[in-house]
Amino acid sequence: TPIFGDEGTAIVNLTGSGVFGEFDPLLRTDGAILANQAGSVANFTIAGSEAQQNYVNWHINADIDGDYAETIIGNAGSATLTIGSYGIVQGNEVTDHPSGNFFLARQYVLGNEAGGSGVVNVEGSWSGIGTTYVGDGGFGQANFTGAGTGNFSGMIVGNGSRGEVYADNDGVFNPDKINAFFGLEVGVGAGGDGEITLEDGAGLTSGNIVLGKAGGQALVTVSGANSQLWGEMHTTGLPGGPSVLGDVFVGESGSGALVVENGGRALVEGDFTIGRYALGQSGATARGIGSAFIGPDGTLDVDGVTTVGSGGTGGLILQGAATLGAVDVGLSSSSIGNLIINAGNGVTSTAVRIGVAGSGTAVLDESSTWDASSVAVGVTSTGTGLLSVKGGSEFDASASLDLGLNAGSDGTLRVEGANSKARIVNDISLGNGGAGTLEVKSGGLVTATTLLAAEDAGSTASLLVQGTNSRITLGGNLVLGQAGTASATVETGGLLSLNHLTLGEEAVASGTLIVQDSGSTLSVTGALVVGDEGSGTLRLLDGQSITPTSVAVAQNLGSNGILEL
């Protein structure tokens, strides 16, 4: 392995200006070390001729007699490699890496030891069939500008030290400005600090992407029209190769942040997870803490499941457009998840679960919109969830809504403020097996077909309609206390409108409805049953009147009914 700058200073310039369209000159080495010892300096330039389209090529052999060689740029000294226009640096396949997988080989290393510094500036082509480490004990930096590209099997940025990657494509979209075929990891290990910036049309594509691992910290910023981070699902075609699912993890077992703004885009063909592991979960040495911000002009597209707080802590702010598959917020018992859709340009998803087994909160504010299918808030016995719709925002579910699905769970829907709406096409289950709360305040609106409150024995439900123009409108029936205990209040000008009303349906059930204050309204267009087989109470306290088609109080043997007008 040749050394350029062992103790002193080495300057190497390979430039070409010869025959039009040919490769000249050509350098071949078995690996290389630039700036080996502390205090050494190496400046290495590979550049062709744009005018003559004359290429200069450094071909690096990494496979040597059954072993493999690394190219280290800044071992303990300071090194700069410049790959200019029409310059090519390429490393061949590592066939005998000890792991048996060539793509795990540490092929290029920028900043290898503490105090070492390695910088690569790319306007030409840089490639290798192995993994490129940008900061692996020392400081590493890679800059891709102009027509510069990088193509590697994998890339790790900030492995126990500081690593930086910057890419700018002058406003021209190039999704493969940087390609890390199998995987990208940013901010790995104690002291790991990785940062990637993609601007002005630059794209980075990788099979699996991890930001913040094993106690490291990471920041990835995607900014500018057509700039893109792409978690790409593809097959490797290699026996024993890793799964390449197109997953993106922000805060896997460290601290990770993703920012997408000013026309940038994040495309995830697999699952998108923010805050993946709790400490000790799957051997994690640190809790995963992740945040993602999609700015007003940014875009997020996820084909798989979006999880905000899987085992760790996750936060997702959507101010731009987002097209998602299923969404989980607060997945496991150790997790905390917060999703904020703030002035969003339109968010769509399939099934939504908030507070699955952990703590989950989703907030729509500032005239945001979210279209989903089925929705569950507070799912398992340890799940606590809140869905808040306010500031003139609109939430639409094309199927059903469950609040407090299973025993021990706690789920709340809160709709407040003028023009704030939650529209449920099918039914609302308020306290299916757990505790469910529905609050409509200050001019909010909730619509659904039917509403079943406290469905199972032991479940509880609370319903509040409060304030002028606050409304719950049901196309079908309301059951308060199907087998559990439910209470509802309509006050200070609120409106509750429905067809049939039943309070206390089954023998063990209890349902209470209070309508109070001038201007508060209960509209029943069908039958009224106060105590079917259980206990029911209806109190109209301030001169309210109702005109049901029929009235039954204590309808069946053993039931109890109280009607107060």
C-alpha positions as CSV (number, residue, x, y, z in Angstrom):
1,T,0.0,0.0,0.0
2,P,1.6,3.3,-1.1
3,I,1.9,6.2,1.4
4,F,1.6,9.8,0.2
5,G,2.9,12.0,3.0
6,D,4.2,9.7,5.7
7,E,5.8,12.3,8.0
8,G,6.1,15.3,5.7
9,T,4.1,16.9,3.0
10,A,3.1,15.2,-0.3
11,I,1.6,17.0,-3.3
12,V,0.3,14.8,-6.2
13,N,-1.3,16.3,-9.3
14,L,-2.6,14.0,-12.0
15,T,-4.1,16.1,-14.8
16,G,-4.9,15.4,-18.4
17,S,-5.2,17.6,-21.5
18,G,-4.3,15.2,-24.3
19,V,-6.2,13.3,-26.9
20,F,-9.9,14.1,-27.1
21,G,-12.2,11.7,-25.3
22,E,-9.4,9.3,-24.0
23,F,-8.3,8.2,-20.5
24,D,-4.9,9.6,-19.8
25,P,-3.1,9.3,-17.5
26,L,-4.0,6.2,-15.4
27,L,-2.8,5.5,-11.9
28,R,-3.1,2.1,-10.3
29,T,-2.4,1.4,-6.6
30,D,-3.2,-1.3,-4.1
31,G,-5.0,0.8,-1.6
32,A,-3.4,4.0,-0.4
33,I,-2.7,6.1,2.7
34,L,-2.7,9.9,2.4
35,A,-1.1,11.8,5.4
36,N,-0.1,8.9,7.5
37,Q,1.5,10.2,10.7
38,A,0.5,13.1,12.9
39,G,1.7,16.4,11.4
40,S,1.9,15.0,7.9
41,V,0.1,16.6,5.0
42,A,-1.1,15.2,1.6
43,N,-2.8,17.1,-1.2
44,F,-3.8,14.8,-4.0
45,T,-5.6,16.1,-7.2
46,I,-7.2,14.0,-10.0
47,A,-8.6,16.2,-12.8
48,G,-9.2,15.8,-16.5
49,S,-9.8,18.3,-19.3
50,E,-13.3,19.5,-19.8
51,A,-12.4,21.1,-23.1
52,Q,-10.9,17.9,-24.5
53,Q,-13.3,15.6,-22.6
54,N,-10.0,13.9,-21.4
55,Y,-10.4,11.7,-18.4
56,V,-7.9,11.0,-15.6
57,N,-8.4,7.8,-13.7
58,W,-7.1,6.5,-10.4
59,H,-7.9,2.8,-10.1
60,I,-7.5,1.4,-6.6
61,N,-7.1,-2.3,-6.2
62,A,-8.6,-3.4,-2.9
63,D,-8.2,-7.1,-3.4
64,I,-4.6,-8.3,-2.8
65,D,-3.8,-12.0,-2.6
66,G,-6.9,-12.9,-0.6
67,D,-6.7,-9.9,1.6
68,Y,-8.1,-6.4,1.1
69,A,-6.6,-2.9,1.2
70,E,-8.1,0.3,2.4
71,T,-7.7,3.8,1.0
72,I,-7.2,6.1,4.0
73,I,-7.4,9.8,3.4
74,G,-6.1,11.5,6.5
75,N,-4.8,8.7,8.8
76,A,-3.3,10.7,11.6
77,G,-2.4,13.7,9.5
78,S,-4.3,16.1,7.2
79,A,-5.2,15.1,3.7
80,T,-7.2,16.5,0.9
81,L,-8.3,14.6,-2.2
82,T,-9.7,16.7,-5.1
83,I,-11.5,14.8,-7.8
84,G,-11.9,17.5,-10.4
85,S,-14.0,17.6,-13.6
86,Y,-13.3,14.5,-15.7
87,G,-11.4,13.0,-12.8
88,I,-12.3,9.4,-11.8
89,V,-11.4,7.6,-8.6
90,Q,-12.7,4.0,-8.5
91,G,-12.1,1.0,-6.2
92,N,-12.6,-2.5,-7.3
93,E,-14.5,-5.3,-5.5
94,V,-13.3,-6.7,-2.2
95,T,-13.8,-10.4,-2.6
96,D,-12.2,-11.7,0.6
97,H,-13.4,-9.4,3.4
98,P,-13.3,-11.4,6.7
99,S,-17.1,-11.2,7.1
100,G,-17.5,-12.8,3.7
101,N,-19.4,-9.8,2.4
102,F,-17.4,-7.3,0.3
103,F,-19.9,-4.5,0.9
104,L,-18.9,-4.4,4.6
105,A,-15.3,-3.6,3.8
106,R,-13.9,-0.3,5.0
107,Q,-12.8,0.7,1.5
108,Y,-12.4,4.5,1.8
109,V,-11.8,6.2,5.2
110,L,-11.7,9.9,5.6
111,G,-10.2,10.8,9.0
112,N,-9.0,7.5,10.5
113,E,-7.5,8.4,13.8
114,A,-8.0,11.1,16.5
115,G,-6.4,14.2,15.1
116,G,-6.5,12.9,11.6
117,S,-8.4,14.9,9.0
118,G,-9.6,13.7,5.6
119,V,-11.4,15.9,3.0
120,V,-12.6,14.8,-0.4
121,N,-13.9,17.4,-2.9
122,V,-15.7,15.8,-5.9
123,E,-16.6,17.4,-9.2
124,G,-15.9,14.2,-11.1
125,S,-16.7,10.6,-10.3
126,W,-15.9,8.7,-7.1
127,S,-16.9,5.1,-6.6
128,G,-16.1,1.9,-4.7
129,I,-17.5,-1.6,-4.1
130,G,-17.3,-1.3,-0.3
131,T,-18.2,1.1,2.5
132,T,-17.0,4.7,2.6
133,Y,-16.4,6.0,6.1
134,V,-16.5,9.8,6.5
135,G,-15.1,10.4,9.9
136,D,-13.9,7.1,11.6
137,G,-12.0,8.3,14.6
138,G,-10.9,11.6,13.0
139,F,-12.6,14.3,11.1
140,G,-14.0,13.5,7.7
141,Q,-15.7,15.6,5.0
142,A,-16.9,14.9,1.5
143,N,-18.2,17.6,-0.8
144,F,-20.0,16.8,-4.0
145,T,-20.5,19.9,-6.3
146,G,-21.0,20.5,-10.0
147,A,-21.3,17.3,-11.8
148,G,-19.6,15.3,-9.0
149,T,-21.1,11.9,-8.0
150,G,-20.4,9.2,-5.5
151,N,-21.4,5.6,-5.8
152,F,-20.6,3.1,-3.0
153,S,-22.0,-0.1,-1.5
154,G,-22.4,1.7,1.8
155,M,-21.6,4.9,3.6
156,I,-21.1,5.7,7.3
157,V,-20.8,9.4,8.3
158,G,-19.5,10.2,11.7
159,N,-18.4,6.8,13.2
160,G,-17.2,7.8,16.7
161,S,-16.1,11.2,15.4
162,R,-17.3,14.1,13.3
163,G,-18.2,13.5,9.7
164,E,-19.8,15.8,7.1
165,V,-21.2,15.3,3.7
166,Y,-22.4,18.2,1.4
167,A,-24.0,17.9,-2.0
168,D,-25.1,20.6,-4.4
169,N,-26.2,19.9,-8.0
170,D,-26.7,23.5,-9.2
171,G,-30.5,23.1,-9.3
172,V,-30.6,20.1,-11.7
173,F,-32.3,17.1,-10.3
174,N,-30.0,14.1,-9.8
175,P,-31.5,11.4,-7.5
176,D,-28.2,9.5,-7.5
177,K,-25.8,12.3,-6.8
178,I,-24.7,10.1,-4.0
179,N,-25.7,6.4,-3.9
180,A,-25.0,4.1,-1.0
181,F,-26.6,0.9,-2.4
182,F,-26.9,-1.2,0.7
183,G,-27.1,1.3,3.5
184,L,-26.3,4.7,5.0
185,E,-25.6,5.3,8.6
186,V,-25.1,8.8,10.1
187,G,-23.9,9.5,13.6
188,V,-22.7,6.1,15.0
189,G,-21.3,5.2,18.4
190,A,-20.2,7.3,21.4
191,G,-18.8,10.6,20.0
192,G,-20.3,9.9,16.6
193,D,-21.5,13.1,15.0
194,G,-22.7,13.0,11.4
195,E,-24.2,15.7,9.2
196,I,-25.4,15.5,5.6
197,T,-26.7,18.5,3.6
198,L,-28.4,18.0,0.2
199,E,-29.2,21.2,-1.7
200,D,-30.3,22.5,-5.1
201,G,-31.3,19.2,-6.8
202,A,-28.8,16.9,-5.1
203,G,-30.2,13.5,-4.2
204,L,-29.0,10.7,-2.0
205,T,-30.3,7.2,-2.5
206,S,-29.7,4.2,-0.2
207,G,-31.2,0.9,0.6
208,N,-31.6,1.5,4.3
209,I,-30.9,4.7,6.2
210,V,-30.1,5.1,9.9
211,L,-29.7,8.5,11.6
212,G,-28.3,8.3,15.1
213,K,-27.1,4.8,16.1
214,A,-25.4,3.4,19.3
215,G,-25.4,6.7,21.1
216,G,-24.4,8.8,18.1
217,Q,-26.1,12.0,16.8
218,A,-27.1,12.8,13.3
219,L,-28.6,15.7,11.2
220,V,-29.7,15.4,7.6
221,T,-31.0,18.5,5.8
222,V,-32.7,18.3,2.4
223,S,-33.3,21.8,1.0
224,G,-34.1,23.3,-2.4
225,A,-36.2,22.3,-5.3
226,N,-35.8,18.7,-6.4
227,S,-33.3,17.8,-3.6
228,Q,-34.1,14.4,-2.3
229,L,-33.4,11.7,0.3
230,W,-34.5,8.3,-1.0
231,G,-34.8,5.1,1.0
232,E,-35.0,2.7,-2.0
233,M,-36.3,-0.8,-1.8
234,H,-34.4,-3.2,-4.1
235,T,-33.1,-6.7,-4.5
236,T,-29.3,-7.3,-4.1
237,G,-29.0,-10.4,-6.2
238,L,-26.3,-11.6,-3.8
239,P,-26.4,-14.8,-1.7
240,G,-26.3,-13.9,2.0
241,G,-26.7,-10.2,1.2
242,P,-28.6,-8.0,3.7
243,S,-32.2,-7.1,3.2
244,V,-32.6,-3.8,1.3
245,L,-36.0,-2.7,2.3
246,G,-35.8,1.0,1.8
247,D,-36.4,1.7,5.5
248,V,-35.4,5.0,7.2
249,F,-34.8,5.3,10.9
250,V,-34.4,8.7,12.5
251,G,-33.0,8.2,16.0
252,E,-32.5,4.4,16.0
253,S,-30.5,4.1,19.2
254,G,-29.1,7.6,19.3
255,S,-30.2,11.1,18.4
256,G,-31.3,11.8,14.9
257,A,-32.9,14.7,13.1
258,L,-34.3,15.0,9.5
259,V,-35.2,18.4,8.0
260,V,-36.9,18.6,4.6
261,E,-37.7,22.2,3.4
262,N,-37.8,24.7,0.5
263,G,-38.9,22.2,-2.1
264,G,-37.0,19.2,-0.8
265,R,-38.4,15.7,-0.7
266,A,-38.0,12.6,1.4
267,L,-39.1,9.4,-0.3
268,V,-39.3,6.2,1.8
269,E,-40.2,3.0,0.0
270,G,-40.1,0.9,3.2
271,D,-41.0,1.9,6.7
272,F,-40.3,5.3,8.2
273,T,-39.5,5.1,12.0
274,I,-38.7,8.0,14.3
275,G,-37.4,7.0,17.7
276,R,-36.8,3.3,17.2
277,Y,-35.4,1.7,20.3
278,A,-35.7,2.0,24.1
279,L,-32.4,1.6,26.0
280,G,-31.6,-2.2,26.0
281,Q,-34.3,-3.0,23.4
282,S,-32.7,-5.3,20.8
283,G,-29.3,-4.6,22.5
284,A,-29.6,-0.8,22.1
285,T,-26.9,1.0,24.0
286,A,-28.9,4.3,24.0
287,R,-32.5,5.4,23.7
288,G,-33.5,6.3,20.2
289,I,-34.6,10.0,20.1
290,G,-35.7,11.2,16.7
291,S,-37.3,14.2,15.1
292,A,-38.4,15.0,11.6
293,F,-39.5,18.4,10.2
294,I,-41.2,18.7,6.8
295,G,-41.3,22.4,6.1
296,P,-44.1,24.3,4.2
297,D,-42.6,23.5,0.8
298,G,-41.2,20.1,1.7
299,T,-42.7,16.7,0.8
300,L,-42.8,13.4,2.6
301,D,-43.8,10.2,0.8
302,V,-43.8,6.9,2.7
303,D,-45.0,3.6,1.1
304,G,-44.7,1.5,4.3
305,V,-45.6,2.3,8.0
306,T,-44.8,5.6,9.5
307,T,-44.0,5.1,13.3
308,V,-43.5,8.1,15.5
309,G,-42.1,6.7,18.7
310,S,-41.6,3.0,18.2
311,G,-39.7,2.1,21.4
312,G,-38.0,5.5,22.0
313,T,-39.1,9.1,21.6
314,G,-40.2,10.4,18.3
315,G,-41.5,13.7,17.0
316,L,-42.8,14.5,13.5
317,I,-43.9,18.0,12.3
318,L,-45.6,18.2,9.0
319,Q,-46.0,21.7,7.5
320,G,-45.7,20.4,3.9
321,A,-47.5,17.8,1.9
322,A,-47.3,14.1,3.0
323,T,-48.6,10.9,1.5
324,L,-48.3,8.1,4.0
325,G,-49.3,4.5,4.4
326,A,-50.3,3.3,7.9
327,V,-49.4,5.6,10.8
328,D,-48.5,4.5,14.4
329,V,-47.8,7.1,17.1
330,G,-46.5,5.7,20.4
331,L,-46.1,2.1,19.4
332,S,-44.6,0.2,22.4
333,S,-45.1,0.7,26.1
334,S,-41.7,2.5,26.4
335,S,-42.4,4.9,23.6
336,I,-43.4,8.6,23.4
337,G,-44.7,9.8,20.0
338,N,-45.8,13.3,19.0
339,L,-47.2,14.1,15.5
340,I,-48.0,17.7,14.7
341,I,-49.6,18.7,11.4
342,N,-49.2,22.5,11.4
343,A,-50.5,24.5,8.4
344,G,-50.1,21.3,6.5
345,N,-50.7,21.4,2.7
346,G,-52.5,18.1,2.8
347,V,-51.8,14.8,4.6
348,T,-53.2,11.5,3.5
349,S,-52.7,8.0,5.1
350,T,-54.4,4.7,5.5
351,A,-55.0,3.3,9.0
352,V,-54.0,5.4,12.0
353,R,-53.2,4.3,15.5
354,I,-52.4,6.8,18.2
355,G,-51.2,5.6,21.6
356,V,-50.9,1.9,20.6
357,A,-49.1,0.7,23.7
358,G,-47.3,3.9,24.6
359,S,-48.0,7.6,24.8
360,G,-49.1,9.1,21.5
361,T,-50.4,12.5,20.5
362,A,-51.4,13.9,17.2
363,V,-52.4,17.5,16.7
364,L,-53.8,19.3,13.6
365,D,-53.6,23.1,13.8
366,E,-53.7,26.2,11.6
367,S,-56.1,25.0,8.9
368,S,-54.4,21.6,8.3
369,T,-56.1,18.7,6.7
370,W,-55.6,14.9,7.2
371,D,-57.5,12.2,5.3
372,A,-57.2,8.7,6.8
373,S,-59.1,5.4,6.8
374,S,-59.8,3.7,10.1
375,V,-58.5,5.4,13.3
376,A,-57.8,4.1,16.8
377,V,-56.8,6.3,19.7
378,G,-55.7,4.4,22.8
379,V,-55.3,0.8,21.6
380,T,-53.8,-1.7,24.0
381,S,-53.9,-1.9,27.8
382,T,-50.9,0.5,28.2
383,G,-51.8,2.8,25.3
384,T,-52.7,6.4,25.9
385,G,-53.6,8.6,22.9
386,L,-54.9,12.0,22.0
387,L,-56.1,13.3,18.7
388,S,-56.6,17.1,18.7
389,V,-58.2,19.0,15.8
390,K,-58.1,22.8,16.2
391,G,-57.4,26.1,14.5
392,G,-59.9,25.4,11.6
393,S,-58.3,22.1,10.7
394,E,-60.2,19.1,9.2
395,F,-59.7,15.4,10.0
396,D,-61.6,12.9,7.8
397,A,-61.8,9.2,8.4
398,S,-63.3,7.1,5.6
399,A,-64.0,4.2,8.0
400,S,-64.5,4.1,11.8
401,L,-63.0,5.7,14.9
402,D,-62.2,3.9,18.1
403,L,-61.4,5.8,21.3
404,G,-60.1,3.5,24.1
405,L,-60.2,0.3,22.1
406,N,-59.1,-2.4,24.7
407,A,-59.3,-2.7,28.5
408,G,-56.8,-0.4,30.2
409,S,-56.4,1.9,27.2
410,D,-57.3,5.6,27.2
411,G,-58.2,7.5,24.0
412,T,-59.3,11.1,23.5
413,L,-60.6,13.1,20.5
414,R,-60.7,16.8,21.0
415,V,-62.2,19.1,18.4
416,E,-62.1,22.8,19.2
417,G,-62.4,26.2,17.4
418,A,-64.5,27.6,14.6
419,N,-64.4,25.5,11.4
420,S,-62.5,22.7,13.1
421,K,-64.0,19.4,12.0
422,A,-63.7,15.6,12.5
423,R,-65.8,13.7,10.0
424,I,-66.1,10.0,10.5
425,V,-67.9,8.1,7.7
426,N,-68.9,5.1,9.8
427,D,-69.2,4.7,13.5
428,I,-67.5,6.1,16.6
429,S,-66.8,3.7,19.4
430,L,-66.2,5.8,22.5
431,G,-64.7,3.5,25.1
432,N,-64.9,0.1,23.4
433,G,-63.1,-1.8,26.2
434,G,-61.1,1.0,27.8
435,A,-61.7,4.7,28.5
436,G,-62.9,7.0,25.7
437,T,-63.3,10.8,25.7
438,L,-64.9,13.0,23.1
439,E,-64.8,16.7,23.5
440,V,-66.2,19.3,21.0
441,K,-65.6,22.9,22.0
442,S,-65.7,26.5,20.8
443,G,-67.4,25.9,17.5
444,G,-66.0,22.5,16.6
445,L,-67.9,19.9,14.7
446,V,-67.9,16.1,14.7
447,T,-70.1,14.0,12.4
448,A,-70.5,10.2,12.2
449,T,-73.1,7.6,11.5
450,T,-73.6,6.2,15.0
451,L,-71.9,6.6,18.3
452,L,-71.6,3.8,20.8
453,A,-70.3,4.9,24.2
454,A,-68.9,2.4,26.8
455,E,-69.4,-0.7,24.7
456,D,-67.9,-3.5,27.0
457,A,-68.4,-4.1,30.6
458,G,-65.9,-2.2,32.6
459,S,-65.4,0.4,29.9
460,T,-66.0,4.1,30.5
461,A,-66.9,7.0,28.2
462,S,-67.2,10.7,28.5
463,L,-68.7,13.1,26.0
464,L,-68.8,16.9,26.1
465,V,-70.3,19.4,23.7
466,Q,-69.5,22.9,24.9
467,G,-69.9,26.4,23.4
468,T,-71.9,28.1,20.8
469,N,-71.9,26.4,17.4
470,S,-70.2,23.3,18.9
471,R,-71.9,20.3,17.4
472,I,-72.0,16.5,17.2
473,T,-74.2,15.4,14.4
474,L,-75.1,11.7,14.0
475,G,-76.9,10.3,11.0
476,G,-77.9,7.3,13.1
477,N,-78.1,6.4,16.8
478,L,-76.4,7.3,20.0
479,V,-76.0,4.7,22.8
480,L,-74.7,6.1,26.0
481,G,-73.7,3.1,28.2
482,Q,-74.0,0.0,26.1
483,A,-72.4,-2.3,28.6
484,G,-70.2,0.1,30.6
485,T,-70.6,3.5,32.1
486,A,-71.0,6.6,30.0
487,S,-71.8,10.3,30.7
488,A,-72.5,13.2,28.3
489,T,-72.9,16.9,28.8
490,V,-74.2,19.5,26.3
491,E,-73.7,23.1,27.6
492,T,-73.2,26.8,26.9
493,G,-74.9,26.6,23.5
494,G,-73.7,23.2,22.2
495,L,-75.8,20.9,20.0
496,L,-76.2,17.1,20.0
497,S,-78.2,15.8,17.1
498,L,-79.1,12.2,16.3
499,N,-81.9,9.7,15.5
500,H,-82.5,7.2,18.2
501,L,-81.1,7.8,21.8
502,T,-80.6,5.0,24.3
503,L,-79.2,5.5,27.8
504,G,-78.2,2.3,29.6
505,E,-78.7,-0.4,27.1
506,E,-77.5,-3.7,28.8
507,A,-78.2,-4.8,32.3
508,V,-74.8,-3.7,33.7
509,A,-74.7,-0.5,31.8
510,S,-75.2,3.1,33.0
511,G,-75.8,6.2,30.8
512,T,-76.3,9.8,31.8
513,L,-77.0,12.8,29.6
514,I,-77.2,16.4,30.9
515,V,-78.3,19.3,28.7
516,Q,-77.9,22.6,30.4
517,D,-77.6,26.4,29.8
518,S,-79.7,28.6,27.5
519,G,-79.1,27.8,23.8
520,S,-77.9,24.2,24.4
521,T,-79.9,21.8,22.2
522,L,-80.6,18.1,22.1
523,S,-82.3,16.9,18.9
524,V,-83.7,13.4,18.8
525,T,-85.7,12.6,15.6
526,G,-86.3,8.9,16.5
527,A,-87.0,6.9,19.7
528,L,-85.8,7.9,23.2
529,V,-85.1,5.1,25.7
530,V,-84.0,6.1,29.2
531,G,-82.9,2.8,30.8
532,D,-83.3,-0.1,28.4
533,E,-82.0,-3.0,30.5
534,G,-79.6,-0.9,32.5
535,S,-79.7,2.5,34.2
536,G,-80.4,5.7,32.3
537,T,-80.7,9.3,33.2
538,L,-81.7,12.3,31.1
539,R,-81.7,15.8,32.5
540,L,-82.9,18.8,30.6
541,L,-82.1,21.6,33.0
542,D,-82.8,24.9,31.4
543,G,-86.0,24.8,29.5
544,Q,-84.8,22.5,26.7
545,S,-87.4,20.5,24.8
546,I,-87.2,17.4,22.6
547,T,-89.6,15.8,20.2
548,P,-88.8,12.1,19.8
549,T,-91.1,9.8,18.0
550,S,-91.5,7.7,21.2
551,V,-90.3,7.7,24.8
552,A,-89.6,4.8,27.1
553,V,-88.4,5.1,30.7
554,A,-87.1,2.0,32.4
555,Q,-88.2,-0.1,29.5
556,N,-87.4,-3.6,30.6
557,L,-87.6,-5.5,33.9
558,G,-84.7,-4.6,36.2
559,S,-83.9,-1.4,34.4
560,N,-83.8,2.1,36.0
561,G,-84.7,5.3,34.3
562,I,-84.8,9.0,35.3
563,L,-86.1,11.7,33.0
564,E,-85.9,15.2,34.4
565,L,-87.4,18.2,32.4
